[in-house]
Amino acid sequence: MSCDRFAAEALLLLEKGLPLDEHFATCPDCLAARAAYDRLRAGIAAAGDEDAPPADWQARVWERIEQRRERREGWRRLRLWWLVPAGVGVAASMALFLLRPPGQAGLSLKVDVQPGATVRRGTEAHPGDLLHLTAVIGGGRPGGPRHAELRVYRNDSELVLRCSTERPCSRQGDELRASVVLDAAGRYQPLLLVSRQLLPPATSDLEKDTSAALAAGAKVELGTEIVVR
């Protein structure tokens, strides 16, 4: 007949941190039960170790947040058509603005969101809403841009709209229009690119594409960012 004293007596003593008597050091049944108990405790203690986050995960998250904040501030600064050197005063900035070539004046990008069929929650945009873009590009003026594109990037890394005169874009004189369905949650950044030369090809990366366009002499106008939840 096997001994069951380990389950009846020893478990409670071990949980309380109390010593066991000599029986539990010599009884084969109790020794086997003690070994199984030790294995079970070790397994429970180790469960989920592989799912534990890295020790520095919080610092890495805050670092990414700061990097994203700095990047968004950089995009907002792209609204300036001319780069004013550091130290130049307000008067010089106004002079540069007033002396811009006529073809670069009057450019704008208007962003509107039309509610879709989803149930509305507050004033936020939701999947299924329709994004309307209306751009004034000044293409009819002497020296104005010959090439213009409307683009929309999702989360800075996915190009969901890019068109010029083909559908879904339509161009009439100085006005360029397009519409796109906001089909998923995320941050949508509309922008207008205008240039006298052919625009560089897109790579679906907002930062790379904008930098390439500016390096090629294009102008970039950011529209209001739309957050879809």
N, C-alpha and C positions, 0 to 999 in steps of 0.2 A: 504494500500500500504506500503510495507516495505521500510525502510531507507537504502540507499546505500552510505551514507556519509563516512562510515569507509573505504570502498575500494577506494572511490574517493579522500578522503582528508587525513584521519588519517594514512594510510600506509606510505605515503611519509614523513609525519611529524615524525613518529616513527623511520623510517630508518635514518633520519637526527638527531635524538636525541632531537627533539623539543617537548615542552609540547602540550597537547591537550586541547581544550576548554571544558566547562562544559557539552555541549551536549553529548559528548562521555562517560561521567560518569553516564548519566541518561537514555539514549536511549536504550531500550531493544534490538533492532536489532543491534546497534553498539556494545553493550556489548557482545552479542553472537558472533559477528564477531571477536571482540577482543580476546575472549576466544579461538576460533578456531585458530586464528593467533598465539597466545602464544603456543598452543599445537604443531602446525606445527614447530615453531622455536625450541622448546625443542626436538622434534623428530629428526630434522635435525642435531642439535648439538650433540645428543647422538649417531647418526648413526656411526657404525664402532668402537665404544668403545671396543667391545669384541675382535676386531682384533688387537688392539694396542699391541705392544710388551712389555714385562716386562721392568720395569725401568732400570734394571741392565743387559739388554740383551747384550750390547756391551762388558762389562767386562767378561761376561760368554763366549762369542765367542772367545775373545782373550785368555782366560784361556784354552779353548779346543784346540786352535791352538798350544799353548805352550806345552800342554800335549802331543799332537801328535808329535811335533817336538822332544821332549825328548824321546818318545818311538822309533821313527825312528832312532835316534842316538844310542839308546840301541841295536837295531837289527844290526846296522853296526859294533858295537863293538864285536858282536858274531863271527865275522870272525876270531878272535884270537883263536887258539887251546888251549892255556894255559893262565890261569889267573895269571898275574904277580903281586905280592903284592905291595901296594903303597910304594914308596921310593926306589924300586929296580932300579938300573941304566940300561942304554942301554946294557952294556956288559953282565949283568946277563940275560937280556931278550934274547940276541943272544945265550947265553949258553943254555938256556932252549930250544930254537928253534932247535939247533944243536943236543941236546941230546934226542929229541923225539923218541919214538919207531919207527922202520922202517914202521910198519903197518899204522902209522898215516901220513906218508909223501905222497906227490903227489896227494892229494885230490883236486878236482876242480869241478866247475859247470859253464858251458858255456850256455849263453842265446842268442837265435836268434829269430827274428820276421820275418815271411814271409808274405808279403802283400796279403790280400784277394781280393775279387772282388769289394770292395767298391771304390768309387772315392777318390783318394789320396789328402790330404791337408797337404802339407809340409812333414816333416819326422816323424810325430807323428804316433803312432799306433792307429788303428781304430777298432770298432767292426767288426768281421769277419776275422781278421788277425789270422795267425796260429803261436803259440808260440812253438819253438823247444828247448828242454833241452838236454844237453849232459854232463854227469857227469863221472869223473874218481874217483873210490872209493877205489882203492888199495886193493880189496878183495883177490887178489891172493897172496899177500905177507904174509910171516909168521907173525902171530900176528895181521893180518889185520882184518877189520870188516867183520862179517858174514852176517849182516843185513843192508840193505840200502833201503831208500825210497826217491822218488822225490815227492814233494808237491808244490802246488801253492795255495796261499790264495788271495782272492779278498777283498780289503778294510779291511784287518786284521781280518775279522769276517766270511768269507765264504770260505770253502775248495772246490775248483773247480777241483783239481787233487790230487790224492794220489795213488801211485802204486809202486810196487817193481819189480817183474818179470812178473806179469800179464799185459794184455793190459790195457791202451795204452803204458805201459812200456815194454822195451825189454832189456835184459842184455846179454852181450857177454864178458866174462872174467871180466876185471876191468872196463868195460864201461857200463853205464846205460843210456838209452835214453827214451824220451817220448815227445809227442806232444799233445797240447790242443788248441782248438779254443777259442780266446778271444771274447766271445759272447756278452759282454756288456761293457759299460764305467765303469771305475774305476781304482784302483791301484792294480796291480798284483805283488805279491811277491813270486818268486820261491825260493825254498830251498832244500838242500840235507841233509838228516839225515843218519848217519852211526853209527853202534854199534855192539859190540860183543854179546850183549844180545838182546832179543826181544824188539822192540820199543814200548813205551806206546801207547795206542789207541788215536786217534785224536778226538778233540771236536769241530773243526771248528773255534777255537779262536787262532790266531797266538801266542799271548803272553802266554796263558796257555799251548798250545801244545809245544812250544819251551822250556818253563821252565820245563815242565815235562820230556822232552827228555834229557835235560842237567842234571837234577837231577838223571836220570836213568843211567848216564854215557855215553850218546850218544854225538856225535860231530855234530855241525850244521854249514853248509856252506850256506850263503845267496848268491843268484844270483842277478843280476841287476834288480831293480824294474822297471816294465813296466807300464806306465800310458796310458790308453786307453781313447780317447776323441771322 
